[in-house]
């Protein structure tokens, strides 16, 4: 089996540990402050690849340490993307591989691609307004979700009607893409993008039944990154 290091032992880290053998990985080490260990060659115990789900405050330092040790990385931590150019230079100088995604659900990434295509087509015709609705469990405090923001940004980048996004408010100007955020029950994650005209409606919808899909998506990325170099994303994994 290939050797996998888990960096961060929260919910995702625990699920990665659970599903790792199904993807041909043996978890050789788990590095987390709760275990009072740190990222170094001794603690990595021969890992071929490291999967990292921690916090924006610690992620960049984690990446730098792993890259310097020439360990390929798969990460789902967000909040550091303004440093991507710095990381690209570091990855290229050390000839390692680095994979990042804001959402590791394979199905959600298919929706991202469909959303980009619809936004481009809506740009070529008149009459379609666009809105996003995301629903999550009541313990999720941030609004909107990172996935909803990604959907919104991709729409803005692929057409000219909307120049920014905002949480829904009846006073929003037509140039602002509205996002409705709902927090209820134990909903794992539900996202819908609606393209609506006076004559019809198109809805792109994705519902996550459990968080297992995120873990298995991340492990799919780990398997993909074995022996790879450079920066990779879900677009590369899905060969788009």
Residue frames relative to the residue before (quaternion, step in Angstrom):
aa qw qx qy qz dx dy dz
X 1.0000 0.0000 0.0000 0.0000 0.00 0.00 0.00
X 0.4948 -0.6254 0.5096 0.3231 3.55 -1.19 0.58
X 0.4280 -0.7267 0.4926 0.2146 3.55 -1.11 0.80
X 0.1001 -0.8189 0.5651 -0.0108 3.56 -0.71 1.18
X 0.1973 -0.7447 0.6262 0.1195 3.55 -1.02 0.90
X 0.2042 -0.7530 0.6140 0.1194 3.57 -0.96 0.90
X 0.1176 -0.7850 0.6074 0.0312 3.57 -0.69 1.16
X 0.7642 0.1984 -0.1950 0.5819 3.56 -0.30 1.29
X 0.0666 -0.8381 0.5411 -0.0159 3.57 -0.52 1.19
X 0.2550 0.7434 -0.5615 0.2588 3.52 0.79 1.12
X 0.8186 -0.2196 0.1566 0.5072 3.57 -1.17 -0.53
X 0.6848 0.4764 -0.2936 0.4668 3.57 0.89 -0.91
X 0.6324 0.5426 -0.3338 0.4408 3.57 0.96 -0.81
X 0.6651 0.5000 -0.2981 0.4677 3.56 0.96 -0.85
X 0.6618 0.4875 -0.3137 0.4753 3.59 1.00 -0.75
X 0.6075 0.5425 -0.3526 0.4608 3.58 1.05 -0.69
X 0.6324 0.5270 -0.3255 0.4652 3.56 0.99 -0.83
X 0.6542 0.5379 -0.3049 0.4356 3.59 0.96 -0.89
X 0.7954 0.3454 -0.1646 0.4700 3.59 0.79 -1.00
X 0.4184 0.7554 -0.4444 0.2383 3.62 1.22 -0.32
X 0.6767 0.5038 -0.3339 0.4205 3.68 0.74 -0.88
X 0.6130 0.5635 -0.3514 0.4280 3.61 1.10 -0.63
X 0.7285 0.3893 -0.2189 0.5194 3.58 1.23 -0.46
X 0.6185 -0.5975 0.3254 0.3932 3.56 1.25 0.38
X 0.5785 0.5867 -0.3729 0.4268 3.58 1.19 0.46
X 0.1936 -0.7084 0.6636 0.1426 3.49 -1.26 0.65
X 0.3468 -0.7203 0.5572 0.2244 3.58 -0.79 0.99
X 0.1678 -0.8284 0.5309 0.0605 3.55 -0.33 1.28
X 0.8054 -0.0084 0.0078 0.5926 3.59 1.20 -0.40
X 0.1474 -0.7411 0.6462 0.1073 3.55 -1.25 0.56
X 0.0960 -0.8118 0.5760 0.0071 3.56 -0.60 1.18
X 0.2294 0.7509 -0.5740 0.2326 3.52 -0.59 1.22
X 0.5958 -0.5929 0.3957 0.3700 3.62 -1.02 0.69
X 0.5903 0.5881 -0.3758 0.4055 3.59 1.11 -0.60
X 0.7057 0.4177 -0.2511 0.5142 3.58 1.22 -0.50
X 0.4082 -0.7435 0.4389 0.2966 3.58 1.35 0.10
X 0.5367 0.5861 -0.4485 0.4090 3.59 0.98 0.79
X 0.2513 -0.7682 0.5760 0.1219 3.56 -1.27 0.28
X 0.6021 -0.5752 0.4159 0.3655 3.54 -1.28 0.24
X 0.3220 0.6894 -0.6034 0.2387 3.54 -0.60 1.21
X 0.7171 -0.4693 0.2885 0.4269 3.56 -1.25 0.33
X 0.6479 0.5304 -0.3241 0.4402 3.57 0.96 -0.84
X 0.7031 0.4682 -0.2718 0.4611 3.60 0.87 -0.95
X 0.6370 0.5506 -0.3385 0.4202 3.62 1.11 -0.59
X 0.2096 -0.8566 0.4615 0.0971 3.59 1.29 -0.27
X 0.7474 -0.4393 0.2231 0.4456 3.55 0.89 0.97
X 0.2871 0.7793 -0.5141 0.2145 3.60 1.16 0.38
X 0.3463 -0.7276 0.5570 0.2010 3.56 -1.07 0.81
X 0.7909 0.0459 0.0095 0.6102 3.55 1.16 -0.63
X 0.2024 -0.7731 0.5910 0.1094 3.57 -1.13 0.68
X 0.1789 -0.7534 0.6224 0.1143 3.55 -1.00 0.87
X 0.1331 -0.8391 0.5273 -0.0154 3.54 -0.66 1.20
X 0.1220 0.7389 -0.6532 0.1119 3.55 -0.77 1.17
X 0.2141 0.7822 -0.5526 0.1923 3.57 -0.05 1.29
X 0.6557 -0.4665 0.3809 0.4554 3.59 -0.73 -1.05
X 0.6377 -0.5355 0.3762 0.4062 3.60 -1.15 0.46
X 0.6297 0.5624 -0.3398 0.4144 3.60 1.07 -0.67
X 0.7811 0.3399 -0.1731 0.4944 3.58 1.02 -0.74
X 0.5093 0.7078 -0.4065 0.2727 3.58 1.17 -0.52
X 0.6842 0.5082 -0.3167 0.4164 3.61 0.72 -1.00
X 0.6583 0.4882 -0.3137 0.4795 3.60 0.94 -0.82
X 0.6101 0.5425 -0.3469 0.4616 3.59 1.06 -0.70
X 0.6512 0.5178 -0.3149 0.4567 3.57 0.92 -0.93
X 0.6648 0.5207 -0.3116 0.4356 3.57 0.84 -0.98
X 0.6630 0.5013 -0.3070 0.4636 3.59 0.92 -0.87
X 0.6818 0.4866 -0.2919 0.4616 3.59 0.87 -0.93
X 0.6472 0.5125 -0.3203 0.4646 3.59 0.97 -0.82
X 0.6559 0.5096 -0.3155 0.4589 3.59 0.94 -0.83
X 0.6898 0.4329 -0.2654 0.5162 3.57 1.20 -0.54
X 0.4327 -0.7417 0.4124 0.3044 3.56 1.41 0.18
X 0.3919 0.6786 -0.5021 0.3658 3.54 0.95 1.01
X 0.4069 -0.6955 0.5318 0.2605 3.60 -0.82 0.94
X 0.2301 -0.8018 0.5484 0.0581 3.54 -1.07 0.87
X 0.0516 -0.7166 0.6924 0.0660 3.52 -1.25 0.69
X 0.0295 0.8384 -0.5406 0.0631 3.60 -0.60 1.08
X 0.1810 -0.7708 0.6024 0.1008 3.52 -1.16 0.74
X 0.4260 0.6865 -0.4736 0.3506 3.57 1.28 0.20
X 0.1847 -0.7798 0.5892 0.1035 3.59 -1.01 0.79
X 0.6153 0.5878 -0.3991 0.3413 3.56 -1.32 -0.04
X 0.6873 0.4475 -0.2802 0.4988 3.62 1.26 0.08
X 0.4191 0.7805 -0.4197 0.1976 3.59 1.27 -0.22
X 0.5569 0.5865 -0.4066 0.4250 3.61 1.18 -0.23
X 0.6674 0.4762 -0.2927 0.4920 3.60 1.30 -0.19
X 0.3293 0.7921 -0.4754 0.1953 3.60 1.24 0.20
X 0.6365 0.5274 -0.3447 0.4449 3.61 0.99 -0.71
X 0.6243 0.5246 -0.3249 0.4790 3.58 1.04 -0.78
X 0.6791 0.4919 -0.2929 0.4595 3.58 0.90 -0.93
X 0.6151 0.5509 -0.3543 0.4388 3.58 1.02 -0.77
X 0.6519 0.5063 -0.3151 0.4684 3.59 0.93 -0.84
X 0.6644 0.5046 -0.3000 0.4626 3.58 0.95 -0.89
X 0.6503 0.5168 -0.3085 0.4635 3.58 0.96 -0.88
X 0.6852 0.4840 -0.2855 0.4635 3.56 0.91 -0.92
X 0.6594 0.5178 -0.3202 0.4411 3.60 0.98 -0.77
X 0.7456 0.3761 -0.2100 0.5085 3.61 1.10 -0.65
X 0.3693 -0.7665 0.4593 0.2553 3.61 1.32 0.02
X 0.4454 0.6521 -0.4862 0.3743 3.56 0.85 1.01
X 0.4590 -0.6722 0.5085 0.2809 3.56 -1.34 0.03
X 0.0571 -0.7904 0.6098 -0.0108 3.57 -1.06 0.82
X 0.0470 -0.7976 0.6006 -0.0297 3.57 -0.69 1.17
X 0.0466 0.8063 -0.5885 0.0357 3.59 -0.83 0.94
X 0.0454 0.7709 -0.6339 0.0434 3.54 -1.22 0.65
X 0.4202 -0.6887 0.5274 0.2663 3.57 -1.14 0.64
X 0.7744 0.0983 -0.0554 0.6225 3.56 1.27 -0.42
X 0.2365 -0.8179 0.5133 0.1080 3.58 -0.61 1.12
X 0.4163 0.6794 -0.4951 0.3465 3.60 1.20 0.19
X 0.4324 -0.6994 0.5023 0.2674 3.59 -0.70 1.07
X 0.6558 0.5254 -0.3114 0.4437 3.58 0.94 -0.89
X 0.6552 0.5091 -0.3210 0.4566 3.59 0.97 -0.84
X 0.6521 0.5079 -0.3219 0.4617 3.58 1.02 -0.68
X 0.5791 0.5337 -0.3757 0.4885 3.59 1.18 -0.43
X 0.6386 0.5149 -0.3203 0.4738 3.58 1.04 -0.80
X 0.5867 0.5654 -0.3692 0.4469 3.62 1.02 -0.74
X 0.6867 0.4855 -0.2877 0.4582 3.57 0.86 -0.97
X 0.6553 0.5015 -0.3129 0.4703 3.59 0.96 -0.84
X 0.6300 0.5434 -0.3225 0.4515 3.58 1.06 -0.78
X 0.6400 0.5151 -0.3268 0.4672 3.59 0.97 -0.83
X 0.6626 0.5107 -0.3051 0.4551 3.57 0.95 -0.89
X 0.6618 0.4989 -0.3084 0.4669 3.61 0.92 -0.87
X 0.6328 0.5333 -0.3358 0.4500 3.59 0.97 -0.81
X 0.6482 0.5120 -0.3160 0.4667 3.58 0.98 -0.82
X 0.6780 0.4795 -0.2983 0.4705 3.59 0.95 -0.85
X 0.6383 0.5300 -0.3300 0.4503 3.60 1.02 -0.78
X 0.5900 0.5792 -0.3544 0.4367 3.57 1.19 -0.56
X 0.7014 0.4975 -0.2667 0.4351 3.59 1.08 -0.71
X 0.7365 0.3062 -0.2046 0.5674 3.59 1.28 -0.17
X 0.4328 -0.6846 0.5158 0.2793 3.59 -1.25 0.19
X 0.7234 0.5218 -0.3155 0.3239 3.52 -1.32 0.33
X 0.6484 0.5149 -0.3389 0.4469 3.61 1.20 -0.13
X 0.1417 -0.7388 0.6537 0.0822 3.53 -0.96 0.99
X 0.2398 -0.7890 0.5578 0.0939 3.57 -1.09 0.73
X 0.0520 0.7851 -0.6161 0.0371 3.56 -1.08 0.74
X 0.2446 -0.7605 0.5886 0.1234 3.56 -1.19 0.61
X 0.0577 -0.7656 0.6395 0.0394 3.55 -1.09 0.79
X 0.0051 -0.7879 0.6157 -0.0036 3.58 -0.91 0.91
X 0.1037 -0.7908 0.6030 0.0164 3.54 -1.01 0.94
X 0.0517 0.7859 -0.6128 0.0644 3.58 -0.93 0.98
X 0.6953 -0.4632 0.3657 0.4103 3.52 -1.37 0.19
X 0.6453 -0.5778 0.3546 0.3522 3.56 -1.21 0.56
X 0.6150 0.5601 -0.3580 0.4241 3.62 1.18 -0.34
X 0.5873 0.5483 -0.3754 0.4621 3.57 1.25 -0.26
X 0.2038 -0.8448 0.4895 0.0715 3.54 -0.29 1.29
X 0.6514 0.5292 -0.3394 0.4248 3.61 1.04 -0.65
X 0.0373 -0.7785 0.6264 -0.0146 3.53 -1.08 0.84
X 0.5583 -0.3033 -0.7663 0.0956 1.56 -1.59 1.94
X 0.6663 -0.4732 0.3669 0.4445 3.58 -1.25 0.02
X 0.6231 -0.5446 0.4058 0.3880 3.56 -1.21 0.46
X 0.6219 0.5447 -0.3344 0.4524 3.56 1.09 -0.70
X 0.6420 0.5101 -0.3222 0.4731 3.60 1.00 -0.79
X 0.6287 0.5280 -0.3300 0.4659 3.57 1.04 -0.76
X 0.6348 0.5214 -0.3284 0.4662 3.59 0.98 -0.82
X 0.6367 0.5211 -0.3218 0.4685 3.59 0.94 -0.86
X 0.6715 0.5046 -0.2916 0.4576 3.58 0.93 -0.94
X 0.6688 0.5069 -0.3057 0.4497 3.57 0.87 -0.92
X 0.6532 0.5133 -0.3156 0.4586 3.56 1.01 -0.78
X 0.6134 0.5216 -0.3466 0.4812 3.59 1.09 -0.62
X 0.6663 0.5135 -0.3002 0.4497 3.57 0.86 -0.98
X 0.6836 0.5015 -0.2840 0.4478 3.58 0.99 -0.83
X 0.7706 0.3925 -0.1832 0.4675 3.59 1.14 -0.56
X 0.7648 0.1800 -0.1850 0.5904 3.59 1.25 0.32
X 0.4991 -0.7090 0.4371 0.2389 3.59 -1.24 0.32
X 0.5084 0.6725 -0.4293 0.3241 3.61 1.18 -0.27
X 0.7790 0.2779 -0.1352 0.5455 3.58 0.94 -0.91
X 0.1908 -0.8063 0.5546 0.0770 3.55 -0.86 1.01
X 0.7837 0.0281 -0.0434 0.6190 3.60 1.29 -0.24
X 0.3343 -0.7177 0.5649 0.2323 3.57 -1.31 0.01
X 0.0010 0.7847 -0.6198 -0.0010 3.56 -1.26 0.39
X 0.5865 -0.5091 0.4721 0.4170 3.54 -1.27 0.33
X 0.6034 -0.6261 0.3603 0.3378 3.54 -0.97 0.93
X 0.1232 0.7278 -0.6670 0.1012 3.49 -1.15 0.85
X 0.5291 -0.6734 0.4095 0.3145 3.58 -0.86 0.90
X 0.6618 0.5035 -0.3103 0.4607 3.59 1.23 -0.27
X 0.4012 0.7347 -0.4761 0.2693 3.63 1.22 0.03
X 0.4528 -0.6671 0.5096 0.3003 3.60 -1.00 0.73
X 0.6617 -0.5329 0.3552 0.3899 3.57 -1.24 0.44
X 0.6578 0.5295 -0.3088 0.4377 3.59 1.16 -0.51
X 0.6442 0.4953 -0.3211 0.4864 3.61 1.29 -0.05
X 0.3572 -0.7387 0.5393 0.1897 3.55 -0.77 1.08
X 0.2841 -0.7971 0.5073 0.1629 3.64 -0.57 1.09
X 0.1084 -0.7550 0.6431 0.0688 3.54 -1.16 0.76
X 0.1898 -0.7628 0.6106 0.0963 3.56 -0.78 1.06
X 0.1078 -0.7951 0.5959 0.0327 3.58 -0.77 1.08
X 0.0606 -0.7947 0.6038 -0.0120 3.57 -0.78 1.09
X 0.1017 -0.7712 0.6266 0.0468 3.57 -0.99 0.89
X 0.2682 0.7705 -0.5371 0.2141 3.56 -0.47 1.19
X 0.8724 0.1026 -0.0739 0.4721 3.53 -1.19 0.67
X 0.6689 -0.4693 0.3850 0.4290 3.54 -1.02 -0.91
X 0.1879 0.8161 -0.5226 0.1598 3.58 1.16 0.64
X 0.4017 -0.7293 0.5046 0.2285 3.59 -0.72 1.10
X 0.7177 -0.3637 0.2564 0.5357 3.57 0.90 -0.89
X 0.0771 0.7784 -0.6164 0.0906 3.56 -0.78 1.07
X 0.0026 -0.7998 0.5988 -0.0412 3.57 -0.77 1.09
X 0.0025 0.7872 -0.6162 0.0222 3.56 -1.01 0.84
X 0.1190 -0.7534 0.6437 0.0622 3.55 -1.03 0.90
X 0.1302 -0.8144 0.5648 0.0284 3.55 -0.68 1.15
X 0.1192 -0.7428 0.6575 0.0420 3.55 -0.93 1.07
X 0.0436 0.8454 -0.5229 0.0996 3.59 -0.29 1.24
X 0.0755 -0.7625 0.6415 0.0378 3.53 -1.05 0.91
X 0.6966 -0.4386 0.3376 0.4565 3.59 -1.25 -0.13
X 0.7531 0.4180 -0.1910 0.4708 3.57 1.22 -0.49
X 0.8224 0.0008 0.0204 0.5686 3.60 1.11 -0.46
X 0.2447 -0.7505 0.5962 0.1462 3.52 -1.36 0.09
X 0.1277 -0.7540 0.6412 0.0644 3.54 -1.04 0.89
X 0.0485 -0.8068 0.5887 0.0082 3.59 -0.84 0.96
X 0.1726 -0.7300 0.6548 0.0925 3.53 -0.92 1.03
X 0.0228 0.8348 -0.5444 0.0784 3.58 -0.61 1.10
X 0.0056 0.7826 -0.6223 0.0112 3.55 -1.05 0.80
X 0.0368 -0.7880 0.6146 0.0004 3.56 -0.91 0.96
X 0.2514 -0.7483 0.5975 0.1409 3.56 -0.86 0.99
X 0.3317 -0.7601 0.5278 0.1836 3.59 -0.76 1.04
X 0.7801 -0.0429 0.0415 0.6227 3.59 1.16 -0.61
X 0.5961 -0.5691 0.4214 0.3784 3.55 -1.29 0.15
X 0.4290 0.7192 -0.4570 0.2997 3.58 1.25 -0.12
X 0.6232 0.5708 -0.3361 0.4158 3.57 1.05 -0.75
X 0.6241 0.5249 -0.3423 0.4668 3.58 1.12 -0.60
X 0.6628 0.5082 -0.3027 0.4590 3.57 0.98 -0.87
X 0.6899 0.4660 -0.2947 0.4690 3.58 0.86 -0.89
X 0.6044 0.5399 -0.3529 0.4677 3.59 1.14 -0.56
X 0.6547 0.5040 -0.3071 0.4723 3.57 0.99 -0.83
X 0.6624 0.4873 -0.3067 0.4793 3.59 1.02 -0.75
X 0.5721 0.5497 -0.3715 0.4822 3.58 1.16 -0.51
X 0.6512 0.5025 -0.3031 0.4811 3.57 1.03 -0.82
X 0.6196 0.5384 -0.3422 0.4573 3.60 1.01 -0.77
X 0.6633 0.4957 -0.3024 0.4720 3.57 0.90 -0.90
X 0.6361 0.5330 -0.3130 0.4619 3.58 1.03 -0.82
X 0.7291 0.4751 -0.2417 0.4293 3.60 0.97 -0.88
X 0.4287 0.6897 -0.4832 0.3271 3.61 1.18 -0.02
X 0.8483 0.1134 -0.1138 0.5046 3.57 -0.68 1.12
X 0.5403 0.6326 -0.4028 0.3818 3.60 1.26 0.00
X 0.1886 -0.7465 0.6225 0.1402 3.56 -1.32 0.39
X 0.7357 0.4294 -0.3038 0.4268 3.56 -1.25 0.44
X 0.6358 -0.5256 0.4181 0.3803 3.54 -1.41 -0.03
X 0.0027 -0.7990 0.6003 -0.0353 3.58 -0.88 0.97
X 0.1123 -0.7658 0.6294 0.0685 3.54 -1.28 0.54
X 0.7398 -0.3808 0.2962 0.4690 3.56 -1.29 -0.14
X 0.5634 0.5885 -0.3958 0.4237 3.61 1.12 -0.51
X 0.6597 0.4924 -0.3047 0.4791 3.57 1.01 -0.80
X 0.6556 0.5277 -0.3116 0.4411 3.56 0.92 -0.95
X 0.7333 0.3936 -0.2207 0.5086 3.57 0.99 -0.86
X 0.3952 -0.7550 0.4410 0.2815 3.58 1.38 0.11
X 0.3357 0.7408 -0.5066 0.2862 3.57 0.91 0.96
